[in-house]
Amino acid sequence: MVKQVSATDAKNNFGGLLEDVAALGRVDVVKHGRLVAVVLSPRAFDASLAVGAAGARDGQWGKMHMIPAELARAARMLNRPSTFDEE
């Protein structure tokens, strides 16, 4: 069973959200009618890895991105603005 809560309710009642996740395994967070987050218990997360994405069972979960790695790296590289004191 999946429960849906609004983003505002999740923020204002985080403890209750965690209790629901512990009891149900999964809670979907919805904002303006659109799914914005899925909160999983460790048990549900491990179960999703066992069934889920290719490579997840090989310890590759943290290496999978929706964005290619080279683009993700480029997005993190920001030019530091010069300070007002420098000329």
Buried (B, 14 or more C-beta within 10 A) or exposed (E): EEBEBBBEBBEEEEEEBBEBBEEBBBBBBBEEEEEEEBBBBEEBBEBBEEEEEEEBEEEEBEEEEEEEEEEEEEEEEEEEEEEEEEE
